[in-house]
């Protein structure tokens, strides 16, 4: 799929300036809520109209303010999975699935609906109304309805946010299998890093209505370049730096000197360290510092600490460790924290 | 008492019911159509259009009667035109009853329909568009069924208002016994004669009808509408 978006729209509260060129069949848009990611998706689908700009999908012009082109949603051939699924409440499952099949022969509609019912495991639910279905079933009906329509591009708008967390993992797996069979392009919007990482190959990061960075999903998570990218991909520790030499920086906010694997170019202004990449050690070694614990909390499978360099007034860092009996640390215990040089991410705020 | 009921001239009841049904049918379609149009208007246009359509509800019915007389009097252009071309008389006829009741009751239908159309989850409409459904199909297959509870209650109110219409009806259609004499006009007339017993009978009749219809429609729609989530 080739997608070219360059649009502007002024909302009262913020300005959307989406600009990117995607060329993968599995594109993700990640950003905090209110960053304009859903609006971008809605503009591509034609649900909202940008003030100006251009939208091209697979060489078809959907929108071009200069040439006065605005293809109606009906003709864009886009399947849009809404956050709340938007199933028609007065139609049964069957009728919902058939909703996009108008203008076809009755036998053809019947056959297509039957195929979808089978494929999406909806047997026995044909006569039910959306209200009588579970969240997961509703999602399958919504997907079946979209797939029956055979869209060229599939758009998933926060597809799992309306589901209970204990159902989510199973449904994600199901969705993955269903998407594997789908040959068209897919764009997924989410605020969940996990979902984006699982489902997409190309990633667009958005912040306050603008694009931050575009790249391969895995690369952006492993080696973000922009500071916002690091933050959006979940990096909790970011500090401004002073460059010492090609492979050493001084992290001003934490008061520690760090060795890096990558060369520190002149455009680098910050470093980022993921809280999982911090390890404890008894002895001093490369990139280590004496620490003290300021706060601690625990989740079912993880300890979380807020730490700082011992005896200093520097800013704190987040440190997360998987739970096992040995690694619980209390405030009284001393020791060092260290970071592998390859885990120091060099970032630019420009 | 029974004897009075036996000897009663039931024409006001028939005229009121016929007027109510006719005015409700007209208001139902016109009201829904207007609501569908107004919902899609820009804010400014909407404000003006809504103001005009709501006026008959907030003004005294006699004001509506005044304008209707101005329009349909056989001494004026439209009245003359209707009579000459279609042989239609509005003033002092049953048709006048229907027109007066429709004008007064239509805002109830329109406003109820509009309010529920606006409450329809806009994602349903967007979803329908992405599925290639035409705007017309979306209106009839998605918006209207989803808004059915509001449309139904609008219909009930329209009917209740139409059978009770007095002010505009008395001005446009007059109170001709057996022709345009509705229940409400009958009540006013017999009270002027000091016949409180007869007035009371008609009052009882109209209460029973209105209450009965409202309750029965409530029950029917209440059961039908279970697929639309309400709080």
HADDOCK unambig.tbl for C-alpha pairs under 7 A between the chains (distance, minus, plus):
assign (segid A and resid 47 and name CA) (segid B and resid 126 and name CA) 6.30 0.50 0.50
assign (segid A and resid 73 and name CA) (segid B and resid 129 and name CA) 5.77 0.50 0.50
assign (segid A and resid 73 and name CA) (segid B and resid 130 and name CA) 5.57 0.50 0.50
assign (segid A and resid 74 and name CA) (segid B and resid 129 and name CA) 5.10 0.50 0.50
assign (segid A and resid 74 and name CA) (segid B and resid 130 and name CA) 5.37 0.50 0.50
assign (segid A and resid 74 and name CA) (segid B and resid 131 and name CA) 6.54 0.50 0.50
assign (segid A and resid 74 and name CA) (segid B and resid 132 and name CA) 4.06 0.50 0.50
assign (segid A and resid 74 and name CA) (segid B and resid 133 and name CA) 6.56 0.50 0.50
assign (segid A and resid 75 and name CA) (segid B and resid 132 and name CA) 6.64 0.50 0.50
assign (segid A and resid 78 and name CA) (segid B and resid 130 and name CA) 6.03 0.50 0.50
assign (segid A and resid 79 and name CA) (segid B and resid 130 and name CA) 6.22 0.50 0.50
assign (segid A and resid 80 and name CA) (segid B and resid 127 and name CA) 6.90 0.50 0.50
assign (segid A and resid 80 and name CA) (segid B and resid 130 and name CA) 6.63 0.50 0.50
assign (segid A and resid 86 and name CA) (segid B and resid 123 and name CA) 5.74 0.50 0.50
assign (segid A and resid 86 and name CA) (segid B and resid 124 and name CA) 5.03 0.50 0.50
assign (segid A and resid 86 and name CA) (segid B and resid 127 and name CA) 6.43 0.50 0.50
assign (segid A and resid 87 and name CA) (segid B and resid 124 and name CA) 6.87 0.50 0.50
assign (segid A and resid 88 and name CA) (segid B and resid 124 and name CA) 6.51 0.50 0.50
assign (segid A and resid 88 and name CA) (segid B and resid 142 and name CA) 6.73 0.50 0.50
assign (segid A and resid 89 and name CA) (segid B and resid 146 and name CA) 6.85 0.50 0.50
assign (segid A and resid 89 and name CA) (segid B and resid 227 and name CA) 6.07 0.50 0.50
assign (segid A and resid 89 and name CA) (segid B and resid 228 and name CA) 5.90 0.50 0.50
assign (segid A and resid 90 and name CA) (segid B and resid 145 and name CA) 6.41 0.50 0.50
assign (segid A and resid 90 and name CA) (segid B and resid 146 and name CA) 6.26 0.50 0.50
assign (segid A and resid 90 and name CA) (segid B and resid 227 and name CA) 5.80 0.50 0.50
assign (segid A and resid 90 and name CA) (segid B and resid 228 and name CA) 6.60 0.50 0.50
assign (segid A and resid 100 and name CA) (segid B and resid 131 and name CA) 4.58 0.50 0.50
assign (segid A and resid 100 and name CA) (segid B and resid 132 and name CA) 6.02 0.50 0.50
assign (segid A and resid 100 and name CA) (segid B and resid 133 and name CA) 6.52 0.50 0.50
assign (segid A and resid 129 and name CA) (segid B and resid 227 and name CA) 6.87 0.50 0.50
assign (segid A and resid 131 and name CA) (segid B and resid 227 and name CA) 6.81 0.50 0.50
assign (segid A and resid 149 and name CA) (segid B and resid 131 and name CA) 6.71 0.50 0.50
